Amino acid sequence: MIRIEGLTKYYKMGDSIVHALDGVDLHVTAGEFVSITGASGSGKSTMMHLIGCLDRPTAGRYELAGQRVDSLRDYRLAQIRNKYIGFVFQTFNLINRTTAVDNVAVPLIYARASGARRKAIKALERVGLAHRAHHKPNELSGGERQRVAIARALVNEPPLLLADEPTGNLDSRTGEQIMQLFHDLHASGVTIVLVTHEMAVAAQADRVVQMRDGKILLDRKVDDAFRKELLASGHSIVRASASRSQSEQPA
């Protein structure tokens, strides 16, 4: 699904060059559930933007679903995003003046797809929110708004779902419900890449990628022992885990 090789992103800030990503390699197979974690400034948000075709790398190669996308023009990137990728954000990014069903239908309207309203209702049913279809965002709870955002991300049935801190604005109980929804979607075959700084969230993925200073420090599959280590580690994974995992990086 995702093949990244030598991906690099530099920003010029005054006389300085910021290495947001510094020669990253990452392969994600269709159907995986991968979490990307790291402290602020580690490069995880830049990685998410590049994977989501919201930005272009300075150098390196990126293939999505077998197609090279790192040098495509803006209109082609927009087409790729609409066809292959669903986005879920921490702040929901809903249109306040429109109903849930109209928010969900936005990607379909952009793609000029037929039956937009019917498909939007179906997507809301998928996240258990069809009964709130005609409510506006300010009439919904935080968890319900995130479910609307997830329904919008899924309405085009993209093979890849990108989630950026999807539980960050939610209380712990609602966050657990949203994570269960991600597990259900993953079980249905959706590939999920989730960016988070919370180890309790990262540990629920099948694989954890930890970033630091624009590089991948650790890339390891999650088993029961490693999950316990993640949960005990707080906001970072101990260096010992990184050392042990070097031989476990996926090909």
Secondary structure, 3 states (H helix, E strand, C coil): CEEEEEEEEEEEECCEEEEEEEEEEEEECCCCEEEEECCCCCCHHHHHHHHCCCCCCCEEEEEECCEECCCCCHHHHHHHHHHHEEEEECCCCCCCCCCHHHHHHHHHHHCCCCCHHHHHHHHHHHCCCHHHCCCCHHHCCHHHHHHHHHHHHHCCCCCEEEEECCCCCCCHHHHHHHHHHHHHHHHCCCEEEEECCCHHHHCCCCEEEEEECCEEEEEEECCHHHHHHHHHCCCCCCHHHHHHHHHHCCC
